Amino acid sequence: MAVVEAQVPGSNTTESIREKNLNYYRRKLIEHREIDARLKEARDKSKAVSKEFEKAEDDLKALQSVGQVVGDVLKQLTEDHFIVKASNGPRYVVGCRRSLQAGKLKAGTRVALDMTTLTIMRQLPREVDPLVHNMSAEDPGDVSYHSVGGLSEQIRELREVIELPLMNPELFIRVGITPPKGCLLYGPPGTGKTLLARAVASQLDANFLKVVSSSIVDKYIGESARLIREMFNYARDHQPCIIFMDEIDAIGGRRFSEGTSADREIQRTLMELLNQMDGFDALGQVKMIMATNRPDTLDPALLRPGRLDRKIGNVPFAFV
């Protein structure tokens, strides 16, 4: 009996120590979780402060940085040296940045030059006339082929000329047929010429330039031809692209020997248009759609095969 009484105090002591240790562990575990939560919050704050610091540094560098000179590449001399014409006039032999791909710096490429060393820092996109940019910004709308009624035959011909060469050019290569470069939509006013062009632009995943031919004509000599060149350059840089020229008879009329200076400017614009159309690749990703209600007044050079290969009349009683 004395032995049992001696063991009870020891067991009580062990239980109290165990309970004390468990309470201490629980307390420390709670403290650890609180410290871990505070540490996570501090890390998030540190990341946010680091981002703000980096942004402030970038803004400070942007304020302290020196501007760059815009120039054009004229010729490549060696692998890393080019002849460049600066925007202020002089020509320089300069190097290029190592991170740039020198193979992409062709003649006529716009580049940014360092202000002090005149090193080519980066390649710039081609300069685009605001009128050409406005042509590309116009939304053709959501027009499907099913919403155009009574022109099923014209839709089929238009899709063969425009859509098929853009979507499946390998078919023409396999058969050995040269796809048409463009087509002429003709017919009386209100017969759906512009609607067909909008339907093609809406259904195809391609860039679309809508050109009103009368807006191209400029009173200054050479400006209309320059606008035609920039329009086609923009189309080549943003392939696949469809150029829709409405009321083409404004610049595509039949040429004659006599006339005023305004008539000669229109003829120069037409010659530039013919030259740009001849420069197309047969299987290129740029297609032309022209529309008029006076096909009898158009110049024969514009209608010959190789330029406007397909003529699509919109109604049975259209001009022939």
C-alpha positions in Angstrom: 0.0 0.0 0.0 2.9 2.3 0.7 4.3 1.6 -2.8 1.1 2.7 -4.5 1.0 5.9 -2.6 4.6 6.6 -3.7 3.8 6.2 -7.4 0.8 8.6 -7.6 2.7 11.8 -7.0 5.2 10.9 -9.8 2.4 10.2 -12.3 0.7 13.5 -11.4 4.0 15.3 -12.0 4.4 13.7 -15.4 0.9 14.6 -16.5 1.4 18.2 -15.4 4.7 18.5 -17.3 3.1 17.0 -20.4 0.1 19.4 -20.1 2.5 22.3 -19.6 4.5 21.3 -22.7 1.4 20.9 -24.8 0.1 24.3 -23.8 3.5 25.8 -24.6 3.6 24.1 -28.0 0.1 25.3 -28.8 1.0 28.9 -27.8 4.1 28.8 -29.9 2.2 27.3 -32.8 -0.3 30.2 -32.7 2.6 32.7 -32.5 4.3 31.0 -35.4 1.2 31.3 -37.5 0.7 34.9 -36.6 4.4 35.7 -37.5 4.1 33.7 -40.7 1.0 35.8 -41.7 2.8 39.0 -40.8 5.8 37.8 -42.9 3.6 37.1 -45.9 2.0 40.5 -45.6 5.4 42.1 -45.4 6.6 40.3 -48.5 3.6 41.4 -50.4 4.2 45.0 -49.3 7.9 44.6 -50.3 6.9 43.4 -53.8 4.5 46.3 -54.3 7.2 48.8 -53.1 9.7 47.1 -55.5 7.3 47.5 -58.4 6.7 51.2 -57.5 10.5 51.7 -57.2 11.1 50.1 -60.6 8.4 52.2 -62.2 9.8 55.4 -60.6 13.3 54.4 -62.0 11.9 53.8 -65.5 10.0 57.2 -65.4 13.2 58.9 -64.2 15.3 57.3 -67.0 12.6 58.3 -69.5 12.9 61.9 -68.3 16.7 61.8 -68.4 17.0 59.9 -71.7 18.0 61.7 -74.9 15.8 61.5 -78.0 16.7 59.6 -81.1 17.1 60.7 -84.7 14.8 59.1 -87.4 16.6 58.0 -90.6 16.4 55.7 -93.6 18.7 52.9 -94.6 20.2 53.5 -98.0 22.6 50.6 -98.4 24.3 47.9 -96.4 28.1 48.0 -96.7 29.2 45.2 -94.5 27.5 42.8 -92.1 27.3 45.5 -89.3 27.7 48.8 -91.2 25.1 50.7 -93.2 24.8 54.0 -95.1 21.9 55.9 -93.5 20.3 59.2 -94.4 19.2 61.1 -91.4 15.9 63.1 -91.4 17.9 66.4 -91.2 19.6 65.6 -94.5 23.2 64.3 -94.1 24.3 60.7 -94.8 26.4 58.7 -92.4 28.1 55.3 -92.3 26.9 53.8 -89.0 26.8 50.5 -87.1 23.8 48.8 -85.6 23.0 47.5 -82.2 24.0 43.9 -81.5 20.5 42.8 -80.5 19.1 43.9 -83.8 18.9 41.5 -86.7 21.0 43.1 -89.4 19.3 41.0 -92.1 16.0 42.8 -91.7 17.6 46.3 -92.3 16.9 46.5 -96.0 17.2 49.6 -98.2 14.3 52.0 -97.4 13.8 50.7 -93.8 13.1 53.5 -91.3 15.4 53.3 -88.2 16.0 55.2 -85.0 19.6 56.5 -84.6 21.3 57.3 -81.3 21.7 61.1 -80.9 25.5 61.0 -80.2 26.9 57.9 -81.8 24.3 57.6 -84.6 24.2 53.9 -84.0 21.0 52.1 -85.3 19.1 51.5 -82.1 15.8 49.9 -83.5 13.7 49.4 -86.6 10.7 51.6 -87.1 7.5 50.8 -89.0 6.9 52.3 -92.4 5.6 55.9 -92.4 1.9 55.8 -93.3 -0.1 58.7 -94.6 -3.0 59.7 -92.4 -5.4 59.2 -95.3 -4.2 55.6 -95.8 -4.5 55.0 -92.1 -8.1 56.3 -92.2 -8.8 53.9 -95.1 -7.8 50.9 -93.0 -9.7 52.2 -89.9 -13.1 51.9 -91.5 -15.2 49.0 -90.2 -17.0 47.0 -93.0 -19.6 45.8 -90.5 -21.0 42.4 -89.9 -22.4 41.5 -93.3 -22.7 37.8 -94.3 -23.2 36.3 -97.7 -26.7 35.1 -96.6 -27.8 38.6 -96.0 -27.2 39.6 -99.7 -30.2 38.4 -101.7 -30.5 37.8 -105.4 -26.8 37.9 -106.1 -25.8 34.2 -105.5 -24.0 33.9 -108.9 -22.1 37.2 -108.3 -21.1 36.0 -104.8 -19.8 32.7 -106.2 -17.7 34.5 -108.8 -16.4 37.0 -106.2 -15.4 34.3 -103.8 -13.6 32.4 -106.6 -11.6 35.6 -107.4 -10.9 37.0 -104.0 -11.5 34.4 -101.2 -10.2 31.2 -102.8 -6.7 32.5 -103.7 -6.3 34.0 -100.2 -7.6 30.9 -98.3 -6.2 28.1 -100.5 -3.4 29.3 -102.8 -2.1 25.7 -103.0 -5.0 24.8 -105.2 -3.9 27.1 -108.0 -0.3 25.9 -107.7 -1.4 22.3 -108.0 -3.5 22.9 -111.0 -1.1 25.4 -112.6 -3.6 28.3 -112.9 -2.6 31.9 -112.2 -5.2 33.4 -109.8 -6.7 36.7 -110.8 -5.3 39.8 -109.2 -8.6 41.6 -108.9 -12.1 42.1 -110.2 -14.4 44.8 -111.4 -17.9 45.1 -110.0 -20.1 47.0 -112.4 -23.8 47.8 -112.6 -26.3 50.6 -112.1 -26.4 52.5 -108.8 -28.0 50.6 -105.9 -27.4 47.0 -107.2 -25.2 45.9 -104.3 -21.6 46.5 -105.4 -20.4 48.1 -102.2 -22.5 45.6 -100.2 -20.7 42.6 -101.9 -17.3 44.2 -101.0 -18.4 44.7 -97.4 -19.5 41.0 -97.2 -16.1 39.8 -98.5 -14.3 42.0 -96.0 -16.5 40.8 -93.1 -16.2 37.1 -93.8 -12.4 37.0 -94.5 -9.8 37.5 -91.7 -7.9 40.0 -93.7 -7.1 43.7 -93.7 -9.4 45.9 -95.7 -8.7 49.2 -97.3 -11.8 51.2 -98.5 -10.8 53.8 -101.0 -13.0 56.5 -102.5 -11.3 57.2 -105.8 -12.4 60.8 -105.9 -10.6 61.5 -102.6 -7.2 60.4 -104.0 -7.1 63.2 -106.6 -5.0 66.1 -105.3 -4.4 69.6 -106.8 -0.7 69.3 -106.2 1.4 67.5 -108.9 2.6 64.1 -107.7 0.6 63.9 -104.5 -2.1 61.6 -105.9 0.6 59.2 -107.3 2.4 59.2 -103.9 -0.8 58.3 -102.1 -1.3 55.4 -104.5 2.2 54.1 -103.7 1.7 54.4 -100.0 -1.6 52.7 -100.2 -0.1 49.7 -102.0 3.0 49.7 -99.7 0.7 49.5 -96.7 -1.2 46.6 -98.2 2.0 44.7 -98.9 3.1 45.2 -95.3 -0.2 44.0 -93.9 -0.9 41.0 -96.0 -3.4 39.4 -96.5 -5.2 42.6 -97.6 -8.1 43.6 -99.8 -8.1 47.0 -101.5 -11.6 48.2 -102.4 -11.7 51.2 -104.7 -15.2 52.6 -105.1 -16.1 54.8 -108.1 -13.0 53.9 -110.0 -14.1 55.9 -113.0 -13.0 59.0 -111.1 -9.3 58.2 -111.8 -9.6 55.3 -114.3 -11.2 57.1 -117.2 -10.1 56.6 -120.7 -6.9 58.7 -121.5 -6.8 61.2 -124.3 -4.2 63.6 -125.7 -5.9 66.9 -124.9 -7.0 68.2 -121.6 -6.3 70.5 -118.7 -3.6 70.2 -116.0 -6.1 68.5 -113.7 -6.8 65.9 -116.4 -3.1 65.2 -116.8 -2.8 64.8 -113.0 -5.6 62.2 -113.1 -3.8 60.4 -115.9 -0.6 60.3 -113.9 -2.5 58.9 -111.0 -3.9 56.2 -113.3 -0.4 55.3 -114.6 0.8 54.9 -111.1 -2.1 52.6 -110.3 -1.4 50.5 -113.4 2.3 50.3 -112.4 1.5 49.2 -108.9 -1.0 46.5 -110.1 1.7 45.1 -112.5 4.0 44.8 -109.5 1.8 42.3 -107.7 3.0 38.7 -107.2 0.7 36.3 -109.0 0.0 34.4 -105.8 0.4 37.4 -103.5 -1.9 38.1 -100.5 -3.1 41.5 -101.9 -6.3 41.6 -103.9 -8.1 44.4 -105.7 -11.9 45.0 -105.9 -13.0 48.0 -108.0 -16.6 49.2 -108.4 -18.2 51.5 -111.0 -21.5 52.2 -112.6 -19.8 53.5 -115.8 -17.6 50.6 -117.1 -17.8 52.0 -120.6 -15.7 55.0 -119.6 -12.8 53.0 -118.1 -9.4 52.9 -119.8 -8.7 49.7 -121.7 -5.3 49.3 -120.0 -7.1 48.9 -116.7 -9.4 46.3 -118.0 -6.9 44.1 -119.8 -6.2 40.5 -118.5 -3.5 40.6 -115.8 -4.9 43.6 -114.0 -8.6 43.2 -113.6 -9.1 39.7 -114.8 -12.7 39.2 -113.8 -15.7 41.5 -114.6 -18.7 40.8 -112.5 -22.1 42.4 -113.4 -24.4 42.7 -110.4 -27.7 42.5 -112.2 -28.9 41.0 -115.5 -29.5 44.4 -117.0 -26.1 45.8 -116.0 -23.9 47.5 -118.4 -22.1 45.1 -120.8 
